Amino acid sequence: MTNYRQILCFILFFIYALTGFAQENSTARLKLGVVGLTHAHVHWILGRPDKGDVELVGIAEPNKELATRFLKQHNLPMSLWYPTMEEMVAQTKPEAVCAFNSIYEHLETVEFCAPKGIHVMVEKPLAVSLEHAEKMAALAKKHKIHLLTNYETTWYASNYKAYEMIHDENAIGEIRKVVIHDGHQGPIEIGCNQEFLNWLLDPKLNGAGALTDFGCYGADLMTWLMKGQRPTSVMAVTQQIKPEMYPNVDDEATIVITYPTAQAIIQASWNWPYSRKDMEIYGKTGFLYTDKKDEILYRANEKTKEEVLEVNKLPENANDPFAYFASVVRKTISPENDLSSLKTNLIVMEILEAAKISAKEGKRVDLE
């Protein structure tokens, strides 16, 4: 009897210990490293207030002058800086890294981190090419890591409300046409730093110009709205409206994506008179316009007037890329089919690859 009680007590203690460890692990701050500082979106993490969900443990950047400038700008200690990814990982042992280098370097980031079990979130798009993306996906699957892609528009609550109204409430009927506008006056015009421009305007390192830089937003949103359905064809037209400023890449791109019962028009531009990231969604019966992060313009049908709907804020654990990343690693969010997921972004890369081929060859690309 005594032995039985002792065994039972041991089992209960073991279960309690495991439960306590799991609870502690699910709430522990994510040890996060940054790989590269040449993507200007890195200011998001460098200037992010401490919310208790992530701990920035190290920054890998070979350009010490750039690292010094950015760390000083955000009042961060130089002790965070390491000249190489290898040294940063060896010294700080991050659980996850965010890649803010050129998209051409995303592959080598995953090649180094995946075998070590380090989760990776890259800045949009997933990769410089479909070939790179498929290699990255294979590594992520083999080594069982999360490989996510961050887009600014993922954190617009209006996009989630639109999705809910379409798929849960049938507010506008089945999707027929989506027109997505993304871009600004141009990276030089808005004052992007030279380290960013060095690869953003390079067709090898960026894959294209505005087509890659802003076409990826629309491809991501449309794939998500269509619940991961692959398109049947892709057509694209690109231009160099400002060849004196952008001699090697396109600064204007229009991509047309077709599905059996829907169509998307992605307008990606470095020629807008102002910065914009908005979307028109036309259903069989109604219309939605996500012009702002927290508002939607809605018209139910032909006989009703347009009305402005306010949108609820996103939950705290999923309202920015780093809170979301921590939640995914801690297994409180599953990224299977969402805007950041690998599954979604492999289709995004397929669309972008087809768009580049279409623009070059001047014809529609049919997807098998």
N, C-alpha and C positions, 0 to 999 in steps of 0.2 A: 504493500500500500504506500509505504514511504517512497519507494523508488518511483511508483506511478505518479505521485504528487510532484516529486522532484523533476521528472521528465515533463509533466504538464506545465510546471512553472517555467522550465527552460524554454519550452515551445512558445509560451505566451510572451516571455521576455524577448525572444528572438523576433517574433512577429511585431512586437511593439518597437523594437529597435529598427527593424526594416521600415516600418511605417513612418517613424520619426525621421529616418534618413531621407526617405522619399519626399516627405513634406519639406524638409530643410533644403533638399536639392532643388525642388520645384520653385522655391522662393529666393534662392541664392542669386546674387548678382552674376550676370553672364560676363565672363572674362573675355573681353573683345579686343582684338588687334585690328589695326588699320594697315592695309597694304597699298601704298602709293598715295600721293597728294596732288597728282596732276589733273584729276577731275575736280572741277570747281565745286561740285556738289558736296565735297568733303567738309565744307564749312558747316554743313548740317550737323555732323557728329561732333566736330571740334567745338562748336558753339552751343551744343545742347546742354540745357540745365540738367543737373544730376537728379534723376527721378528714382534712384535706388534700384533700377532694373539691370543696368549694364555698368561695367567698370572698364574704362579704357586703359589697357595695360601696356600698350606699345604701338609705335608707329614706324613702319618701314618705308624709307624714302631715300634713294641714292643722292638726290640733290639736297645737300645740307643747307644751302642758302634758302631754298624754298621751304624746307622744314623749319628753319629758324624764323623765317618771316611769318609763317602761319601760326606756329606755336606762340610767338610773341603777340601776334594779333589777338589770340584767344586766351592769353594769360595762362598758358600751359607750360609745364616745366620741360626743359630740354632733355631731361632724363628719360622721357618717353620715346625719344628718337633713336632709331637704329638705321644704319646705312643699308642693310639688306633684310629681306624677308626671312632668310635662314637664321640670321642672328637674332632678330626680333622674336621669332617663334622659339628658338632654343632658350633664350633668356627669360621670356615672360610666360611661355606655355599657355597661349590663349585657347579657349574652347572653340572660338569662332573668329572669323575675320571678315571684314568688309573691304572689298576691293574698290579703290578709287584711283586706279591707274588707267592706262589706255585699255580699250576693250580688246585690243590685240593681245594684251598681257593677261587677260582673264584666264586663258587656257593654262599658262604656266603657273598661275596662282593656284588653280585647282590641282594641277599635276603635283605641286609640292604639298599642298595641305590635305588633300583627300586621303593619301596613304597614312597620314598621321591622325586620321579621325577628326580633323578640324573642319567644322561646318563653314560654308562660304556664302556670303551674299555679295553679289556684284552690282554695280550701278548699271542702269539700263544702257543698251540692250544686253542680253545674255552673253553674246560673243560677237566677234568680227565677221564670222561666216557660219554657215550651217555645218561645215566640216568641223570647225572648232567646237561648236555647240554639241555636236554628237559625241566628240571625244570627251568633253567635260561631263556629259550625261552618263557616259559609260563608267567614268571614274567615280562619280557620285554614287552610282548604283553598286559598283563593286565594293566600295569602301563604306557604304551605308552612311553617307553624310547628307545633310540638307544642302541643296544648291539653289539659292533663291535669287531673284532679280528685283531690284528696287526701281520703282517709277514714282515720280511725284504724284501723279494722278491716282495712285493706289490709295492715297490718304485723303481723297476728296469724298466726304460723306454723301454728297449729292450723287455720285456714281453708284453707291450702294443702294441708295433710295430708288434710283432709276431701275436697277436690277430687280429689286423687290417688287416694284410696281409692275414690271413686265412679267416676271416669272411666278410671283406669288399672288398678285392681285389681278392679273390680266387686265390692267388699266388701259392699255392702248391696243390690245390685240397682238397677234404674232408680228415680230419684227419684219419689216419690208425693206427699209433703207436707213442707213446710219451715215451721217456726215460728220467727220471728226476733224477739228482744226487744231493744229499744234504748231507753235513756233514763236518767233520774235523778229526784231529788225535785222538780226544777224549777230553772230558771236563777236565779231570785231566791233560792230556798232554799239553793242551793249557793254563793252569793256572787259571781255574775258581776258584773264591773265595769259601771258605768253606761253607759259608751260602747258596750259590747257590747249591753246591754239596750235601748238607744235604737233600734236597728234590728231586733234579734231579736224584739221584741214588737210590731213594726209590720207589719201585713199587706201593705202595699205593698212594703216593703224586704225582707221575708223570705218573702213569698208566702203563708205560713200560720204556724202555731206549731209544736207538736210534730210535726205531719204532715210539715212540711218538715225541721225540725231533725233528727229521728231516723228518719222514714220513709225518707229517702234511703239510709240504711245498708242496710236490708233490700232495697230495690229494687236497689241495686248488687250486693249479694251474690247475690241470686236470679238476676239477669240473667247474672251470671258463671257460677254453678252450672249454668244452663241453656244455657251456651255461646252466649249472645247471642240466644237465641230470644225473639221478641216474644210477650207474653201475648195471650190472646184476649179477656180482659175484666178489668176492675178495679172493685172496690166498696170504699167507705170510709165509716166512721162516725166523726165527731169529736164531742168534748164540751168544755165549759168547766166542769170540776169546781171550779175555783177562780176564778170570774169576778171576785172582788174583787182578785185578784192579776194575772190575765191577761184583762182585759176585752175586748181586741180580737182575740185569736187563740185557737185551740184549744190546750188543754193535754193532750188525750188523743185518740189516733187509732188506729184499727184498719183496716188495708188488706188486702183479700183479692184476690190475683192468681190468675187461672186460666190454665192451659195445656191442650192436648188430653189430656195424661196426668198432670198434676201440678197442685198448688195450693200457694200460699204465703200464710201469714198473718203480716203484719207488725204488731207491737205497738209503737207509738211513743208514749212517755209522759213527761210531766213529773210523774208521780205515783207512780213506783216508790218503795218504801221505801229503796232503795239504788241506786247506779249500776250499770248492767249493759249488756253488749253480748255476747249469747250467742245460740246458734242450735241448734235441734233439726232434724235431717235424717232423715226416715223414707223408706227405700227399699222396694222390693218384698219384700225378705227381711230386712233388718237396719236398724240405727239408729246414728246418730252424734250426739254432743252436744259442741259446742265451747264449753265453759264458761270455759276459761282459754286464754291465749295460747299456752301450751306443752304443753297436755294435751288429749286427746280421750277421751270416754267412748264405748265401742264395744260393740255387741252384734251379733254376726254373724247370728243367726236366733233363732227362737222357742225352740230347745232349748239355746242356749248362755247363759252368764252374762255380765253386763256386765264389761268390763275397762277399765282406764285405760291409755292408750297415751301414752308420752312422744313429743314431736315435736322434730325437728331444727330448729335455728335457721335463719333465713333467711340467704342469702349477704350478705356485707358491702356489696356494691354495690346491694342491693335490700332493705335492712332498715329503711329509714325513707324518708319522702317526698323528702328532699333528696339522699340518695345515689342514689335511684331516678331523680329528675329529671336529675341530672348524667349518669347512665348512659344515659338516653334521648337526651339532647342529644348525647352523645359516641358514640351509635349502638352501644353495647355491649348494649343491651336494646331490643327492639321492643315497643311498648305496644299492638299492634294489637287484641287481644281481652281485655286484662286489666282488673282492677278500676278502674284509673285512666284507661283509654282513652276517647277521645272517642266512639268507636263504642258502647261500653257505656253511657256516661253520657247519650247522646241517648235511649236506651231508658229509662234511669232517669227522665229528665225527662218522657218520655211517660207513664210510670206515675204520677208525682207530679201531673201536670196532670189526668189522668183521675181520680185520687183526689180532687182538690179539687172537680172537677165533680160526682163521685158524691156526696160528702159534702154539697154544697150542694143538689143536686137530689133526693137521697134515692133514687137508683136506680143500677143497674149501668150501667157504660159499656163498650160493646163496641168493641174496637179493630179497625179495618179491616185 
